[in-house]
Amino acid sequence: MMFPLIWIHALTVSTFGSHWTVAIVALLIGLLAKTPRRSQARARFSVARAASLKLTLAFSLLLAPLTATAGGPLSSGTTAVDGSTNFAVATIKPSLPGAEGNAFRVRGRRFESTNTSLSELIAFAYDLYIGQITAAPAWVETDKYDLTGQPGGKGQPTEKEWREMVRHLIEERFKLTVHYDKKQLSVYVLSVARMSPKLTKSGADPNGLPAISLELGAITATNANMQDLAGVMQRAVLDRPVIDQTKFRGRYDFTLNWTPDQSQFGGVGAGTAPATNNANAPPSLATAMREQLGLKLDATKAPVHVLVIDHVERPSDN
């Protein structure tokens, strides 16, 4: 049985000339999960131990955080590589019954998702935290689909173009119509602590991709910006949206080591992290953020854009 929280089985990045491949396997966020918390924690714990909860993020698919506007509506002014923001060829079909895990992949100029729910596709396409999707029927979470899409023209689409192509596809195939509203939600705000920031400017190509290694209680980042950090915290570590208000626009190299508590990594962290009575154990996340990066995370409530589902249908065969 699948538990819709954080299942991370593998991630691989390969570079072949101008072509690159990113495979993100099983990244599920379960704010809408209906399974009892204790059962979720036990299942997540076994999955996390088997996978060591270790991944390398060299592309921000599914990890983009909320901006200071907390996930405002997407603009429609981008232009894809062939002048269109639609896939030239695309298919959506039900996943195989009993399939486990899920995946989002970009293989060269081919976009794929495997065993993903429509809610996960919406979260990616509209650049939202999954908890910002409201008024969806139950099958939007439970039905699983495999999606493939190939753009026309030449050249490599940007992340924003991939999102728009997926958005247009699911709007067409699922007859999806939506509108935005605002709602007070519990969030974390990432900001600068009173002390000076302790971030090292990256010497890598500022237009290059970030690389972020994440383990239980450890992040190592190269060429990453603060939205990348907020995105990792939001998608994999914390239990609510993270809003970047640092106002830092550069790229940095940094490491962060802390002892997770029960609220982090979907409850898995406290079962596998060093004992807090160990003199050599890293500090809490709040202390580590302040001492190691000069940043802070504050829990608060903030008005956040939510996506309201007005109409949606299961797709016809294609």
C-alpha positions as a printed NumPy array, in Angstrom:
array([[  0.   ,   0.   ,   0.   ],
       [  1.26 ,   3.457,  -0.848],
       [  1.349,   6.195,   1.74 ],
       [  1.265,   9.65 ,   0.174],
       [  4.079,  11.31 ,   2.041],
       [  7.771,  11.341,   1.141],
       [  8.898,   8.223,  -0.694],
       [ 12.318,   8.772,  -2.186],
       [ 13.726,   5.668,  -3.81 ],
       [ 16.353,   7.101,  -6.138],
       [ 17.485,  10.061,  -8.164],
       [ 20.02 ,   9.969, -10.965],
       [ 21.54 ,  12.737, -13.03 ],
       [ 23.455,  12.064, -16.231],
       [ 24.992,  14.566, -18.62 ],
       [ 25.678,  13.769, -22.28 ],
       [ 26.84 ,  16.884, -24.125],
       [ 23.899,  19.283, -24.142],
       [ 21.476,  16.577, -23.032],
       [ 20.775,  15.722, -19.414],
       [ 18.534,  13.327, -17.612],
       [ 16.898,  13.845, -14.258],
       [ 14.935,  11.081, -12.569],
       [ 13.117,  11.894,  -9.36 ],
       [ 11.566,   8.749,  -7.961],
       [  8.777,   8.76 ,  -5.416],
       [  8.468,  12.289,  -4.103],
       [  5.   ,  12.434,  -2.585],
       [  3.711,  15.062,  -0.198],
       [  0.859,  13.932,   2.052],
       [ -0.854,  16.929,   3.596],
       [ -4.098,  15.52 ,   2.249],
       [ -3.426,  11.955,   3.402],
       [ -6.282,  10.185,   5.123],
       [ -4.191,   7.331,   6.559],
       [ -3.734,   7.331,  10.367],
       [ -0.523,   9.108,  11.336],
       [  0.984,   6.168,  13.233],
       [  0.506,   3.842,  10.272],
       [  2.041,   6.439,   7.976],
       [  5.039,   6.866,  10.247],
       [  5.71 ,   3.122,  10.403],
       [  5.511,   2.75 ,   6.641],
       [  7.613,   5.844,   5.991],
       [ 10.198,   4.654,   8.496],
       [ 10.703,   1.323,   6.72 ],
       [ 10.881,   2.988,   3.315],
       [ 13.291,   5.614,   4.587],
       [ 15.635,   3.062,   6.121],
       [ 15.706,   1.025,   2.925],
       [ 16.493,   4.087,   0.83 ],
       [ 18.586,   5.921,   3.465],
       [ 16.568,   8.986,   2.499],
       [ 19.491,  10.192,   0.41 ],
       [ 19.146,  12.06 ,  -2.846],
       [ 20.915,  14.531,  -5.079],
       [ 18.877,  17.33 ,  -6.55 ],
       [ 20.354,  18.853,  -9.683],
       [ 17.113,  20.243, -11.044],
       [ 14.32 ,  21.965,  -9.209],
       [ 11.434,  19.898, -10.601],
       [  8.916,  19.432,  -7.812],
       [ 11.11 ,  21.291,  -5.371],
       [ 10.376,  24.874,  -6.291],
       [  9.272,  26.769,  -3.173],
       [  6.641,  29.391,  -2.683],
       [  7.829,  32.882,  -3.412],
       [  7.147,  35.862,  -1.15 ],
       [  3.7  ,  36.018,  -2.743],
       [  3.101,  32.476,  -1.463],
       [  2.28 ,  30.772,  -4.727],
       [  0.519,  33.431,  -6.751],
       [ -1.055,  32.672, -10.119],
       [  1.329,  31.747, -12.902],
       [  1.862,  34.236, -15.679],
       [  1.2  ,  33.095, -19.231],
       [  3.917,  35.058, -20.952],
       [  6.556,  32.358, -21.471],
       [  7.487,  31.05 , -24.898],
       [  8.568,  27.463, -25.38 ],
       [ 11.356,  26.398, -27.704],
       [  9.072,  26.195, -30.748],
       [  6.92 ,  29.195, -29.87 ],
       [  4.292,  27.03 , -28.168],
       [  3.687,  26.027, -24.567],
       [  1.975,  22.781, -25.595],
       [  3.439,  19.324, -26.079],
       [  3.62 ,  18.322, -29.734],
       [  2.9  ,  14.699, -28.773],
       [  1.541,  13.562, -25.4  ],
       [ -0.233,  10.625, -23.772],
       [ -1.96 ,  10.133, -20.409],
       [ -3.051,   6.643, -19.378],
       [ -3.925,   4.89 , -16.103],
       [ -0.957,   3.387, -14.272],
       [ -0.648,  -0.358, -13.885],
       [ -2.727,  -1.662, -10.964],
       [ -0.673,  -2.259,  -7.857],
       [  2.293,  -0.172,  -9.045],
       [  4.39 ,   1.209,  -6.198],
       [  6.389,   4.403,  -5.888],
       [  6.161,   7.185,  -8.427],
       [  8.465,   9.183, -10.644],
       [  8.837,  12.449, -12.505],
       [ 11.575,  12.381, -15.148],
       [ 13.013,  14.59 , -17.85 ],
       [ 14.954,  12.527, -20.374],
       [ 16.525,  14.916, -22.842],
       [ 13.475,  16.54 , -24.417],
       [ 10.939,  14.004, -23.153],
       [  8.879,  14.571, -19.995],
       [  7.561,  11.534, -18.122],
       [  5.59 ,  10.91 , -14.965],
       [  4.867,   7.412, -13.69 ],
       [  2.198,   6.357, -11.191],
       [  1.398,   9.961, -10.274],
       [ -1.934,  11.337,  -9.123],
       [ -3.603,  14.309, -10.751],
       [ -3.051,  16.269,  -7.531],
       [  0.708,  15.738,  -7.904],
       [  0.567,  16.781, -11.554],
       [ -1.403,  19.9  , -10.613],
       [  1.078,  20.76 ,  -7.851],
       [  3.925,  20.538, -10.352],
       [  2.163,  22.269, -13.234],
       [  0.879,  25.215, -11.184],
       [  4.03 ,  25.443,  -9.019],
       [  2.135,  24.881,  -5.778],
       [  2.518,  23.111,  -2.489],
       [  0.061,  20.225,  -2.635],
       [ -1.817,  21.573,   0.384],
       [ -2.797,  24.598,  -1.692],
       [ -5.087,  22.492,  -3.91 ],
       [ -8.67 ,  22.58 ,  -2.646],
       [-12.162,  21.348,  -3.556],
       [-10.834,  18.36 ,  -5.496],
       [-12.83 ,  15.102,  -5.639],
       [-11.224,  12.127,  -3.903],
       [-10.129,  10.394,  -7.117],
       [ -7.81 ,  13.329,  -7.931],
       [ -5.586,  12.006,  -5.152],
       [ -6.148,   8.29 ,  -5.493],
       [ -6.205,   7.583,  -9.25 ],
       [ -2.725,   7.157, -10.709],
       [ -1.571,   8.016, -14.216],
       [  1.432,   7.708, -16.507],
       [  2.142,  10.807, -18.593],
       [  4.577,  11.309, -21.46 ],
       [  5.108,  14.468, -23.474],
       [  7.456,  15.643, -26.204],
       [  7.683,  19.321, -27.247],
       [  8.05 ,  20.415, -30.822],
       [ 10.988,  22.323, -32.275],
       [ 14.538,  22.09 , -31.006],
       [ 16.416,  23.082, -27.882],
       [ 15.901,  22.264, -24.221],
       [ 12.769,  23.632, -22.507],
       [ 13.208,  25.487, -19.246],
       [ 11.612,  24.315, -16.022],
       [  8.908,  26.973, -16.389],
       [  8.157,  25.774, -19.919],
       [  7.862,  22.155, -18.725],
       [  5.383,  23.301, -16.093],
       [  3.285,  25.219, -18.605],
       [  3.223,  22.321, -21.06 ],
       [  2.051,  19.935, -18.322],
       [ -0.51 ,  22.506, -17.167],
       [ -1.996,  22.908, -20.635],
       [ -2.064,  19.142, -21.124],
       [ -3.935,  18.33 , -17.908],
       [ -6.336,  21.218, -18.472],
       [ -7.174,  19.744, -21.862],
       [ -7.286,  16.031, -21.044],
       [ -8.941,  16.291, -17.609],
       [-11.257,  19.166, -18.625],
       [ -9.74 ,  20.985, -15.672],
       [-10.951,  24.461, -14.771],
       [ -9.76 ,  26.306, -11.685],
       [ -9.632,  29.665, -10.006],
       [ -7.384,  31.177,  -7.353],
       [ -8.409,  32.258,  -3.911],
       [ -6.532,  33.279,  -0.776],
       [ -6.552,  31.454,   2.524],
       [ -4.765,  31.833,   5.846],
       [ -2.449,  28.839,   6.185],
       [  0.228,  27.768,   8.624],
       [  3.607,  28.433,   6.992],
       [  7.261,  28.797,   7.776],
       [  9.02 ,  32.017,   6.81 ],
       [ 12.708,  31.757,   5.88 ],
       [ 14.486,  35.025,   6.698],
       [ 17.81 ,  36.455,   7.843],
       [ 18.704,  36.137,  11.519],
       [ 20.03 ,  39.115,  13.434],
       [ 23.59 ,  37.931,  12.946],
       [ 25.347,  38.269,   9.59 ],
       [ 24.517,  35.584,   7.02 ],
       [ 27.069,  32.766,   6.893],
       [ 26.735,  31.858,   3.245],
       [ 29.552,  31.437,   0.737],
       [ 28.997,  32.849,  -2.736],
       [ 29.185,  30.045,  -5.26 ],
       [ 31.904,  30.153,  -7.884],
       [ 29.876,  27.959, -10.229],
       [ 28.071,  29.158, -13.328],
       [ 25.224,  31.394, -12.063],
       [ 23.102,  30.093, -14.931],
       [ 23.936,  26.49 , -14.107],
       [ 21.811,  24.   , -12.215],
       [ 21.97 ,  23.709,  -8.419],
       [ 23.139,  20.487,  -6.77 ],
       [ 21.675,  19.65 ,  -3.374],
       [ 22.414,  16.488,  -1.417],
       [ 19.844,  15.697,   1.262],
       [ 20.004,  13.12 ,   4.025],
       [ 18.256,  12.879,   7.372],
       [ 19.527,  15.972,   9.158],
       [ 22.063,  17.006,   6.522],
       [ 21.974,  19.264,   3.459],
       [ 24.962,  20.007,   1.237],
       [ 24.299,  22.543,  -1.494],
       [ 26.316,  23.897,  -4.413],
       [ 25.215,  26.777,  -6.635],
       [ 21.866,  26.954,  -4.828],
       [ 19.725,  29.992,  -4.09 ],
       [ 17.446,  30.57 ,  -1.132],
       [ 14.38 ,  29.418,  -3.042],
       [ 16.134,  26.101,  -3.61 ],
       [ 16.716,  25.811,   0.141],
       [ 13.114,  26.765,   0.91 ],
       [ 11.943,  24.234,  -1.655],
       [ 13.892,  21.372,  -0.106],
       [ 12.609,  22.301,   3.347],
       [  9.046,  22.529,   2.093],
       [  8.949,  19.365,   0.007],
       [ 11.057,  16.951,   2.049],
       [ 11.728,  18.202,   5.584],
       [  8.884,  20.284,   7.011],
       [  5.129,  19.835,   7.194],
       [  3.908,  23.109,   5.704],
       [  4.727,  25.699,   3.017],
       [  8.013,  27.627,   3.314],
       [  8.103,  31.232,   2.104],
       [ 11.489,  32.717,   1.198],
       [ 11.765,  36.256,   2.58 ],
       [ 15.566,  36.48 ,   2.743],
       [ 15.675,  38.789,  -0.307],
       [ 18.916,  37.043,  -1.319],
       [ 19.053,  36.544,  -5.079],
       [ 22.54 ,  35.065,  -5.42 ],
       [ 23.724,  31.467,  -5.531],
       [ 25.613,  29.924,  -2.645],
       [ 27.533,  26.868,  -1.447],
       [ 26.608,  25.744,   2.06 ],
       [ 26.125,  22.797,   4.396],
       [ 23.557,  22.364,   7.143],
       [ 23.661,  19.647,   9.811],
       [ 21.003,  19.19 ,  12.489],
       [ 19.205,  16.572,  14.577],
       [ 15.681,  16.072,  13.165],
       [ 12.683,  15.902,  15.46 ],
       [  9.372,  14.087,  15.084],
       [  7.819,  16.888,  13.047],
       [ 10.418,  16.595,  10.266],
       [ 10.786,  14.136,   7.395],
       [  7.217,  13.002,   7.983],
       [  7.987,  11.75 ,  11.467],
       [ 10.86 ,   9.555,  10.3  ],
       [ 13.694,  11.741,  11.579],
       [ 13.329,  11.177,  15.289],
       [ 13.628,   7.413,  14.847],
       [ 16.929,   7.463,  12.975],
       [ 18.734,  10.633,  14.083],
       [ 21.501,  10.692,  16.737],
       [ 20.211,  10.712,  20.294],
       [ 19.836,  14.234,  21.612],
       [ 21.707,  13.288,  24.798],
       [ 24.757,  12.525,  22.68 ],
       [ 27.263,  15.334,  23.245],
       [ 28.298,  15.086,  19.594],
       [ 24.779,  15.262,  18.204],
       [ 24.085,  18.224,  15.909],
       [ 21.755,  20.957,  17.219],
       [ 18.087,  21.372,  16.409],
       [ 17.098,  22.703,  12.998],
       [ 16.373,  26.201,  14.343],
       [ 19.753,  26.418,  16.072],
       [ 21.599,  24.959,  13.085],
       [ 19.97 ,  27.416,  10.685],
       [ 20.987,  30.338,  12.88 ],
       [ 24.516,  29.196,  13.779],
       [ 25.552,  27.624,  10.477],
       [ 23.772,  29.804,   7.901],
       [ 22.728,  32.942,   9.74 ],
       [ 19.12 ,  32.279,   8.779],
       [ 15.942,  31.499,  10.688],
       [ 12.627,  29.738,  10.202],
       [  9.591,  31.253,  11.905],
       [  6.255,  29.465,  12.15 ],
       [  3.371,  31.788,  11.432],
       [  0.145,  32.133,   9.481],
       [  0.048,  33.988,   6.217],
       [ -2.381,  34.599,   3.356],
       [ -1.511,  32.039,   0.7  ],
       [ -2.934,  31.578,  -2.769],
       [ -4.906,  28.338,  -3.044],
       [ -6.073,  26.683,  -6.241],
       [ -9.792,  25.864,  -6.2  ],
       [-10.904,  23.055,  -8.504],
       [-14.074,  24.188, -10.317],
       [-14.426,  21.235, -12.678],
       [-12.441,  18.088, -13.482],
       [-13.151,  14.833, -15.308],
       [-11.3  ,  11.562, -15.647],
       [ -9.497,  11.545, -18.995],
       [-10.789,   9.552, -21.962],
       [ -8.587,   6.909, -23.607],
       [ -5.844,   8.36 , -25.773]])
